[in-house]
Amino acid sequence: MIRWRRGEVRQLLPSWPGVALALVAVDPADEGGGVTEGTGTGPAATCRALAYTDLVGEPGVGDSVLLNTGALDLGLGTGGYALVVALPDRLPADREGPGHLVKARYTPLQATVLGADEQGSPHHEVLRSADGVDGMPVVVADLHSALPAVVAGVRAERPGTRIANVMLDGGALPAAFSQLVGALREEGLVEGCVTTGQAFGGDLEAVTVHSGLLAARHVMGAEVAVVCQGPGNLGTGTPWGFSGVSCGEAVNAAAVLGGRPVAALRVSEADERERHRGVSHHSMTAYGRVALARADVVVPVLPGVFGERVRAQTRPLGARHTLVEVGVDGLEEALAALPVKVSTMGRGLDEDRAAFLSSAAAGRHAAALL
């Protein structure tokens, strides 16, 4: 289940807050074959390794490291790093502090964090009495890559809107892995990130998506929340075996709390897989079968035959939800003006405009609800 390797840090690479990247020489004496540089095709003497500094400390050149190379050996795109499990010869000092929420529970790297909703939190009293989110629009999206596009759509319609990201645990668990969240926060485009479930490392921690939405509203003061999983997406090519099924559950949570659920469709005009062309079958399952509460399903008004295809694919969702057609004029400019480069499945704005325009249209509609 875990591919263990030992190595030595040879070079520190460009990193970002909470994450240190390094070039590591892997011990050739380890059993089980060599690691690969994210291709799954052959051995390599060195690999890129990622260390979460809050968990394992700051690696330095010459440090011995214990690695987990499973994702790298499998050639996974988003997870294409070896992960530093420990610096065995230079363990970090104990970090004292409040908090008894345990994330990644009962795994070797379980971490204790302070939950916004737990008894020791300064926000406990607020969240204990909070019973809803006061009609806050809650945009739900399948992929983490939709986040900046939704933000662009909100702010194109209503500049200055306070937006919070509520991160589900279907993708990466550490929020630090997301460079998008860090950049959007630094630029003042989002108030912060609330990590829920087994995800951790956000500006606020919450036990469930429900308490995460309450924290976004009543602690961060968000006017709009964007719910999505962290970077990475687990899919099996089956109708139910994908992590984005949680989108439907997030719609239910938003409705239960008195929010305005806004469903962002996963749309692509460039994906080579037929099941994801036009409207992805993931959106149809999550919103058409899992979401029991009514949501505004945003149908982007896209040009030509492709736009007609998207509208036709979405019609069955009208039996359960409210279909809202939203124009995309001006949204491409808003996307291009973002301080981060949008990308989904390795495709940028020029390669798959429909993917980002669909998410931006959902943001535009959410802002119009305020």
Backbone hydrogen bonds in HBPLUS format (Angstrom, degrees):
<---DONOR---> <-ACCEPTOR-->    atom                        ^
c    i                          cat <-CA-CA->   ^        H-A-AA   ^      H-
h    n   atom  resd res      DA  || num        DHA   H-A  angle D-A-AA Bond
n    s   type  num  typ     dist DA aas  dist angle  dist       angle   num
A0069-THR N   A0003-ARG O   2.91 MM  66  5.43 164.4  1.94 156.3 158.5     1
A0005-ARG N   A0067-LEU O   3.05 MM  62  5.03 153.3  2.13 135.2 137.3     2
A0067-LEU N   A0005-ARG O   2.73 MM  62  5.03 177.3  1.73 161.1 160.2     3
A0027-ASP N   A0006-ARG O   2.83 MM  21  5.54 177.1  1.83 147.9 148.9     4
A0007-GLY N   A0065-VAL O   2.98 MM  58  5.28 146.7  2.10 153.6 156.0     5
A0065-VAL N   A0007-GLY O   2.91 MM  58  5.28 161.6  1.95 138.8 140.3     6
A0008-GLU N   A0025-ALA O   2.88 MM  17  5.29 147.0  1.99 142.1 152.9     7
A0025-ALA N   A0008-GLU O   2.92 MM  17  5.29 160.2  1.95 157.2 152.8     8
A0009-VAL N   A0063-ASP O   2.93 MM  54  5.43 161.6  1.96 155.8 161.0     9
A0062-GLY N   A0009-VAL O   2.82 MM  53  5.18 169.2  1.83 140.4 144.1    10
A0010-ARG N   A0023-LEU O   2.81 MM  13  5.64 168.6  1.82 162.4 166.1    11
A0011-GLN N   A0023-LEU O   3.33 MM  12  5.04 151.8  2.41 137.1 137.9    12
A0023-LEU N   A0011-GLN O   2.71 MM  12  5.04 163.7  1.73 151.5 157.3    13
A0013-LEU N   A0021-LEU O   2.87 MM   8  5.15 174.4  1.87 133.6 134.2    14
A0016-TRP N   A0019-VAL O   3.36 MM   3  5.45 151.7  2.45 135.7 143.7    15
A0019-VAL N   A0016-TRP O   2.90 MM   3  5.45 161.8  1.93 146.6 149.7    16
A0053-THR N   A0018-GLY O   3.16 MM  35  5.46 139.7  2.33 119.2 128.6    17
A0020-ALA N   A0051-ALA O   2.88 MM  31  5.12 160.4  1.91 150.4 156.8    18
A0051-ALA N   A0020-ALA O   2.84 MM  31  5.12 160.0  1.88 151.6 158.0    19
A0022-ALA N   A0049-ALA O   2.97 MM  27  5.34 152.9  2.04 150.8 157.4    20
A0049-ALA N   A0022-ALA O   2.83 MM  27  5.34 163.9  1.86 159.9 164.7    21
A0024-VAL N   A0047-CYS O   2.86 MM  23  5.45 174.1  1.87 165.1 166.6    22
A0047-CYS N   A0024-VAL O   2.92 MM  23  5.45 146.3  2.04 144.1 154.9    23
A0026-VAL N   A0045-ALA O   3.03 MM  19  5.92 161.0  2.06 152.0 158.1    24
A0030-ASP N   A0027-ASP O   3.27 MM   3  5.93 169.6  2.28 117.7 120.8    25
A0044-ALA N   A0035-VAL O   2.86 MM   9  5.87 115.8  2.28 160.5 175.4    26
A0082-ALA N   A0048-ARG O   3.02 MM  34  6.26 176.4  2.02 156.4 156.1    27
A0050-LEU N   A0082-ALA O   2.77 MM  32  6.20 155.0  1.83 159.0 164.3    28
A0084-VAL N   A0050-LEU O   2.88 MM  34  5.85 172.3  1.89 145.0 146.1    29
A0055-LEU N   A0052-TYR O   2.92 MM   3  5.49 144.3  2.05 114.1 124.8    30
A0056-VAL N   A0052-TYR O   2.97 MM   4  6.17 166.4  1.99 161.5 165.8    31
A0057-GLY N   A0053-THR O   3.01 MM   4  4.36 142.5  2.15 113.3 120.9    32
A0063-ASP N   A0060-GLY O   3.01 MM   3  5.57 163.3  2.04 139.4 141.0    33
A0066-LEU N   A0086-ALA O   2.98 MM  20  5.29 162.5  2.01 156.5 158.0    34
A0085-VAL N   A0066-LEU O   2.75 MM  19  5.47 162.3  1.78 157.2 162.0    35
A0068-ASN N   A0083-LEU O   2.87 MM  15  5.14 149.4  1.96 144.8 154.9    36
A0083-LEU N   A0068-ASN O   2.95 MM  15  5.14 171.8  1.95 145.7 147.4    37
A0073-ASP N   A0069-THR O   2.87 MM   4  6.00 164.2  1.89 161.3 165.6    38
A0074-LEU N   A0070-GLY O   3.07 MM   4  6.27 141.6  2.22 145.3 155.7    39
A0076-LEU N   A0071-ALA O   3.24 MM   5  5.68 169.1  2.25 162.6 161.0    40
A0075-GLY N   A0072-LEU O   3.05 MM   3  5.21 154.4  2.12 103.9 112.1    41
A0080-GLY N   A0077-GLY O   3.23 MM   3  5.14 147.3  2.34 117.3 113.0    42
A0081-TYR N   A0079-GLY O   2.78 MM   2  5.65 140.9  1.94  98.2  92.5    43
A0090-ARG N   A0087-LEU O   2.94 MM   3  5.44 161.1  1.97 121.6 127.9    44
A0101-LEU N   A0113-VAL O   3.07 MM  12  5.26 143.9  2.21 175.7 165.2    45
A0113-VAL N   A0101-LEU O   2.77 MM  12  5.26 163.3  1.80 156.2 161.9    46
A0103-LYS N   A0111-ALA O   2.87 MM   8  5.41 163.8  1.90 163.8 164.0    47
A0111-ALA N   A0103-LYS O   3.06 MM   8  5.41 155.6  2.12 143.2 150.8    48
A0107-THR N   A0104-ALA O   3.24 MM   3  5.90 136.6  2.44 143.0 138.0    49
A0110-GLN N   A0107-THR O   3.13 MM   3  5.34 143.9  2.27 127.3 120.3    50
A0118-GLU N   A0115-GLY O   3.24 MM   3  5.22 161.5  2.28 102.6 108.1    51
A0116-ALA N   A0205-GLU O   2.75 MM  89  5.57 169.9  1.76 149.1 150.9    52
A0121-SER N   A0118-GLU O   3.08 MM   3  5.59 164.9  2.11 120.0 124.2    53
A0124-HIS N   A0121-SER O   3.17 MM   3  5.22 168.2  2.19 108.9 111.6    54
A0127-LEU N   A0123-HIS O   3.01 MM   4  6.23 167.4  2.02 161.4 164.8    55
A0128-ARG N   A0124-HIS O   2.74 MM   4  5.82 142.9  1.88 150.2 161.3    56
A0129-SER N   A0125-GLU O   3.31 MM   4  6.43 149.3  2.41 141.9 147.0    57
A0130-ALA N   A0126-VAL O   3.07 MM   4  6.14 125.3  2.38 135.2 150.1    58
A0133-VAL N   A0257-LEU O   2.84 MM 124  5.83 151.3  1.93 159.3 159.2    59
A0136-MET N   A0133-VAL O   3.08 MM   3  5.63 151.8  2.16 116.1 124.5    60
A0135-GLY N   A0258-GLY O   2.93 MM 123  5.45 128.9  2.20 133.2 145.3    61
A0260-ARG N   A0136-MET O   2.94 MM 124  5.85 163.7  1.97 128.4 129.6    62
A0225-ALA N   A0137-PRO O   3.16 MM  88  6.61 162.9  2.19 156.1 161.1    63
A0138-VAL N   A0260-ARG O   2.93 MM 122  5.79 164.8  1.96 134.2 135.3    64
A0262-VAL N   A0138-VAL O   2.81 MM 124  5.77 159.9  1.85 150.9 145.6    65
A0139-VAL N   A0225-ALA O   2.82 MM  86  6.19 152.2  1.90 171.4 166.0    66
A0227-VAL N   A0139-VAL O   2.76 MM  88  6.10 163.7  1.79 167.1 172.6    67
A0140-VAL N   A0262-VAL O   2.85 MM 122  6.14 160.9  1.88 165.0 167.8    68
A0264-ALA N   A0140-VAL O   2.94 MM 124  5.86 168.4  1.95 164.2 164.7    69
A0141-ALA N   A0227-VAL O   2.98 MM  86  6.28 164.0  2.00 174.3 177.3    70
A0146-ALA N   A0143-LEU O   3.09 MM   3  5.63 162.8  2.12 112.3 117.8    71
A0147-LEU N   A0144-HIS O   3.02 MM   3  5.66 158.9  2.07 119.4 125.0    72
A0150-VAL N   A0146-ALA O   2.92 MM   4  6.16 159.4  1.97 164.1 170.7    73
A0151-VAL N   A0147-LEU O   3.02 MM   4  6.27 165.9  2.04 157.3 161.4    74
A0152-ALA N   A0148-PRO O   2.88 MM   4  6.07 154.0  1.95 143.1 150.1    75
A0153-GLY N   A0149-ALA O   3.00 MM   4  6.26 153.7  2.07 146.4 153.0    76
A0154-VAL N   A0150-VAL O   2.94 MM   4  6.25 159.2  1.99 156.0 161.3    77
A0155-ARG N   A0151-VAL O   3.02 MM   4  6.19 175.0  2.02 156.3 157.6    78
A0156-ALA N   A0152-ALA O   2.90 MM   4  5.94 135.7  2.10 139.5 151.3    79
A0157-GLU N   A0153-GLY O   3.29 MM   4  6.42 148.0  2.40 139.7 146.2    80
A0157-GLU N   A0154-VAL O   3.18 MM   3  5.43 126.9  2.48  99.5 112.2    81
A0158-ARG N   A0154-VAL O   2.79 MM   4  5.96 155.5  1.85 150.6 159.1    82
A0161-THR N   A0158-ARG O   3.33 MM   3  6.09 146.4  2.45 144.2 144.1    83
A0223-GLU N   A0162-ARG O   2.76 MM  61  5.23 163.8  1.79 137.2 142.6    84
A0224-VAL N   A0162-ARG O   3.14 MM  62  6.50 149.1  2.24 158.3 162.8    85
A0191-GLU N   A0163-ILE O   2.66 MM  28  5.78 166.8  1.67 166.3 171.0    86
A0164-ALA N   A0224-VAL O   3.02 MM  60  6.53 153.9  2.09 154.0 162.4    87
A0226-VAL N   A0164-ALA O   2.84 MM  62  6.26 155.8  1.90 160.2 167.4    88
A0165-ASN N   A0192-GLY O   3.04 MM  27  6.32 173.9  2.04 162.6 163.1    89
A0194-VAL N   A0165-ASN O   2.79 MM  29  6.23 158.0  1.84 161.1 168.8    90
A0166-VAL N   A0226-VAL O   2.90 MM  60  5.99 164.3  1.92 140.3 145.2    91
A0228-CYS N   A0166-VAL O   3.21 MM  62  6.64 153.3  2.29 155.5 161.9    92
A0167-MET N   A0194-VAL O   2.82 MM  27  5.99 155.3  1.88 151.1 159.6    93
A0196-THR N   A0167-MET O   3.06 MM  29  6.04 156.1  2.12 170.4 167.9    94
A0168-LEU N   A0228-CYS O   2.91 MM  60  5.82 162.0  1.94 129.3 135.4    95
A0172-ALA N   A0231-PRO O   2.69 MM  59  5.30 143.7  1.82 142.9 155.2    96
A0200-PHE N   A0173-LEU O   2.91 MM  27  6.04 157.3  1.96 140.6 143.2    97
A0177-PHE N   A0174-PRO O   3.12 MM   3  5.77 161.3  2.16 115.2 120.3    98
A0175-ALA N   A0200-PHE O   2.80 MM  25  6.04 162.5  1.83 166.2 170.8    99
A0178-SER N   A0175-ALA O   2.99 MM   3  5.71 155.8  2.05 120.5 126.8   100
A0183-ALA N   A0179-GLN O   2.98 MM   4  6.13 161.3  2.02 147.9 152.9   101
A0184-LEU N   A0180-LEU O   2.90 MM   4  6.06 167.0  1.91 158.7 162.3   102
A0185-ARG N   A0181-VAL O   2.91 MM   4  6.02 157.6  1.96 151.0 157.2   103
A0186-GLU N   A0182-GLY O   2.95 MM   4  6.07 162.6  1.98 146.0 151.3   104
A0187-GLU N   A0183-ALA O   3.02 MM   4  6.17 147.7  2.13 144.5 152.4   105
A0189-LEU N   A0184-LEU O   2.84 MM   5  5.12 147.0  1.94 166.9 163.0   106
A0188-GLY N   A0185-ARG O   2.94 MM   3  5.06 156.6  2.00 106.1 113.4   107
A0203-ASP N   A0193-CYS O   2.77 MM  10  5.37 125.1  2.07 137.3 153.5   108
A0204-LEU N   A0193-CYS O   3.25 MM  11  6.62 152.0  2.33 151.0 153.9   109
A0195-THR N   A0204-LEU O   2.98 MM   9  6.45 152.7  2.06 166.6 162.5   110
A0206-ALA N   A0195-THR O   2.86 MM  11  6.08 146.5  1.97 169.5 168.3   111
A0199-ALA N   A0196-THR O   3.06 MM   3  5.40 146.5  2.17 141.1 136.8   112
A0197-GLY N   A0207-VAL O   3.19 MM  10  5.25 137.9  2.37 101.0 112.8   113
A0212-GLY N   A0208-THR O   2.89 MM   4  6.02 142.4  2.04 139.9 151.8   114
A0213-LEU N   A0209-VAL O   2.91 MM   4  6.08 149.5  2.00 142.2 148.2   115
A0214-LEU N   A0210-HIS O   3.07 MM   4  6.41 158.6  2.12 148.5 154.6   116
A0215-ALA N   A0211-SER O   2.91 MM   4  6.05 152.9  1.98 140.3 147.5   117
A0216-ALA N   A0212-GLY O   2.93 MM   4  6.14 154.4  1.99 143.5 150.7   118
A0217-ARG N   A0213-LEU O   3.02 MM   4  6.24 157.4  2.07 147.5 152.8   119
A0218-HIS N   A0214-LEU O   2.81 MM   4  5.88 172.5  1.82 158.1 159.4   120
A0219-VAL N   A0215-ALA O   2.92 MM   4  5.00 148.2  2.02 128.3 135.8   121
A0220-MET N   A0215-ALA O   3.08 MM   5  6.55 157.2  2.13 159.0 165.5   122
A0222-ALA N   A0216-ALA O   2.93 MM   6  5.61 167.0  1.95 150.9 148.0   123
A0243-SER N   A0234-LEU O   2.79 MM   9  5.27 152.2  1.86 151.3 159.3   124
A0236-THR N   A0241-GLY O   3.02 MM   5  5.50 119.8  2.39 145.8 162.0   125
A0245-VAL N   A0242-PHE O   3.26 MM   3  6.08 165.9  2.28 121.7 123.4   126
A0246-SER N   A0243-SER O   3.35 MM   3  6.36 175.5  2.35 123.3 124.7   127
A0247-CYS N   A0244-GLY O   2.94 MM   3  5.65 170.5  1.95 121.2 124.4   128
A0248-GLY N   A0245-VAL O   3.19 MM   3  5.97 138.2  2.37 118.7 124.9   129
A0250-ALA N   A0246-SER O   2.89 MM   4  6.14 147.2  2.00 148.3 157.5   130
A0251-VAL N   A0247-CYS O   3.03 MM   4  6.37 148.1  2.14 147.5 155.4   131
A0252-ASN N   A0248-GLY O   3.21 MM   4  6.55 155.9  2.27 143.2 148.9   132
A0253-ALA N   A0249-GLU O   2.99 MM   4  6.30 156.0  2.05 145.6 152.0   133
A0254-ALA N   A0250-ALA O   2.94 MM   4  6.15 164.0  1.97 151.3 154.8   134
A0255-ALA N   A0251-VAL O   3.07 MM   4  6.28 158.8  2.11 149.0 154.6   135
A0256-VAL N   A0252-ASN O   2.91 MM   4  6.12 162.7  1.94 154.5 159.3   136
A0257-LEU N   A0253-ALA O   3.14 MM   4  6.33 148.5  2.25 146.4 153.7   137
A0259-GLY N   A0254-ALA O   2.74 MM   5  4.95 154.9  1.80 161.9 155.8   138
A0258-GLY N   A0255-ALA O   2.97 MM   3  5.11 161.7  2.00 112.0 114.7   139
A0296-ASP N   A0261-PRO O   3.01 MM  35  6.33 170.7  2.02 152.6 151.8   140
A0263-ALA N   A0296-ASP O   2.81 MM  33  6.00 156.1  1.87 142.2 150.5   141
A0298-VAL N   A0263-ALA O   3.18 MM  35  6.18 165.0  2.21 158.1 160.8   142
A0280-SER N   A0266-ARG O   2.83 MM  14  5.59 175.3  1.84 168.4 169.1   143
A0268-SER N   A0278-GLY O   2.93 MM  10  5.25 148.1  2.03 138.8 148.9   144
A0278-GLY N   A0268-SER O   2.81 MM  10  5.25 154.4  1.88 166.5 158.7   145
A0276-HIS N   A0273-ARG O   2.97 MM   3  5.62 160.6  2.00 119.6 125.9   146
A0277-ARG N   A0274-GLU O   3.09 MM   3  5.09 162.8  2.12 105.3 110.8   147
A0281-HIS N   A0275-ARG O   2.97 MM   6  5.78 150.9  2.06 163.1 172.4   148
A0283-SER N   A0280-SER O   3.09 MM   3  5.50 126.3  2.39 106.4 117.6   149
A0284-MET N   A0280-SER O   3.35 MM   4  6.78 158.2  2.40 145.6 151.3   150
A0285-THR N   A0281-HIS O   2.99 MM   4  6.18 149.0  2.09 143.8 151.1   151
A0286-ALA N   A0282-HIS O   2.93 MM   4  6.07 176.2  1.93 156.0 157.2   152
A0287-TYR N   A0283-SER O   2.95 MM   4  5.83 168.4  1.96 149.7 153.5   153
A0288-GLY N   A0284-MET O   2.86 MM   4  5.06 132.3  2.09 115.8 130.4   154
A0289-ARG N   A0285-THR O   2.93 MM   4  5.27 144.9  2.06 133.8 138.2   155
A0290-VAL N   A0285-THR O   3.20 MM   5  6.60 146.9  2.32 153.7 161.5   156
A0291-ALA N   A0286-ALA O   2.94 MM   5  6.21 143.3  2.08 151.3 162.7   157
A0322-THR N   A0295-ALA O   2.99 MM  27  6.20 166.8  2.01 161.2 165.0   158
A0297-VAL N   A0322-THR O   2.83 MM  25  5.97 154.0  1.89 148.0 156.8   159
A0324-VAL N   A0297-VAL O   2.93 MM  27  5.96 169.8  1.94 152.9 152.7   160
A0299-VAL N   A0324-VAL O   2.83 MM  25  5.80 165.4  1.85 138.6 143.6   161
A0326-VAL N   A0299-VAL O   3.06 MM  27  6.15 155.4  2.13 140.3 144.9   162
A0301-VAL N   A0326-VAL O   2.92 MM  25  5.77 155.4  1.98 147.3 144.3   163
A0307-GLY N   A0303-PRO O   3.23 MM   4  5.05 150.9  2.32 126.5 126.9   164
A0308-GLU N   A0304-GLY O   3.22 MM   4  6.61 153.8  2.29 146.2 153.4   165
A0309-ARG N   A0305-VAL O   2.94 MM   4  6.24 150.2  2.03 146.7 155.3   166
A0310-VAL N   A0306-PHE O   3.01 MM   4  6.36 157.3  2.06 153.5 158.5   167
A0311-ARG N   A0307-GLY O   3.08 MM   4  6.36 163.1  2.11 150.0 154.1   168
A0312-ALA N   A0308-GLU O   2.92 MM   4  6.11 160.6  1.96 150.0 155.4   169
A0313-GLN N   A0309-ARG O   2.88 MM   4  6.08 161.6  1.91 153.7 158.7   170
A0314-THR N   A0310-VAL O   3.10 MM   4  6.20 144.1  2.23 144.0 153.0   171
A0317-LEU N   A0314-THR O   2.89 MM   3  5.66 146.9  2.00 127.0 135.9   172
A0318-GLY N   A0315-ARG O   2.90 MM   3  5.44 158.3  1.95 119.7 126.7   173
A0319-ALA N   A0316-PRO O   3.35 MM   3  6.04 171.0  2.36 116.1 118.7   174
A0320-ARG N   A0317-LEU O   3.09 MM   3  5.68 154.6  2.16 114.4 121.2   175
A0321-HIS N   A0317-LEU O   2.88 MM   4  5.90 156.3  1.93 156.4 164.1   176
A0331-LEU N   A0328-VAL O   3.02 MM   3  5.41 163.0  2.05 130.4 134.6   177
A0334-ALA N   A0330-GLY O   3.24 MM   4  6.52 149.4  2.34 138.0 146.5   178
A0335-LEU N   A0331-LEU O   2.88 MM   4  6.13 150.8  1.97 148.0 155.5   179
A0336-ALA N   A0332-GLU O   2.96 MM   4  6.19 158.5  2.01 145.6 151.4   180
A0337-ALA N   A0333-GLU O   3.05 MM   4  6.19 133.6  2.28 138.3 149.8   181
A0338-LEU N   A0335-LEU O   3.20 MM   3  5.48 163.0  2.23 108.4 113.7   182
A0344-THR N   A0347-ARG O   2.81 MM   3  5.16 157.5  1.86 143.7 149.5   183
A0347-ARG N   A0344-THR O   2.83 MM   3  5.16 164.2  1.86 116.1 121.4   184
A0351-GLU N   A0348-GLY O   3.11 MM   3  5.34 128.7  2.39 101.3 114.6   185
A0352-ASP N   A0348-GLY O   3.08 MM   4  6.26 144.2  2.21 154.8 164.7   186
A0355-ALA N   A0352-ASP O   3.17 MM   3  5.73 133.2  2.40 111.6 121.8   187
A0357-LEU N   A0353-ARG O   2.89 MM   4  6.04 162.8  1.92 162.5 168.4   188
A0358-SER N   A0354-ALA O   2.99 MM   4  5.90 153.7  2.06 143.3 148.7   189
A0360-ALA N   A0356-PHE O   2.90 MM   4  6.06 159.8  1.94 148.0 154.5   190
A0361-ALA N   A0357-LEU O   2.85 MM   4  5.93 149.4  1.95 142.1 149.9   191
A0362-ALA N   A0358-SER O   3.23 MM   4  6.54 146.5  2.35 139.1 147.1   192
A0363-GLY N   A0359-SER O   3.12 MM   4  6.52 150.8  2.20 145.3 153.1   193
A0364-ARG N   A0360-ALA O   2.87 MM   4  6.20 155.3  1.93 149.6 156.8   194
A0365-HIS N   A0361-ALA O   2.98 MM   4  6.25 158.0  2.03 148.5 153.5   195
A0366-ALA N   A0362-ALA O   3.00 MM   4  6.23 157.7  2.05 145.9 152.1   196
A0367-ALA N   A0363-GLY O   3.02 MM   4  6.29 160.6  2.06 153.1 157.3   197
A0368-ALA N   A0364-ARG O   3.10 MM   4  6.37 146.4  2.21 142.0 151.3   198
A0368-ALA N   A0365-HIS O   3.07 MM   3  5.00 117.9  2.47  92.8 108.5   199
A0369-LEU N   A0366-ALA O   3.10 MM   3  5.29 146.8  2.21 101.5 111.4   200
A0370-LEU N   A0367-ALA O   3.16 MM   3  5.56 159.1  2.21 109.8 116.0   201
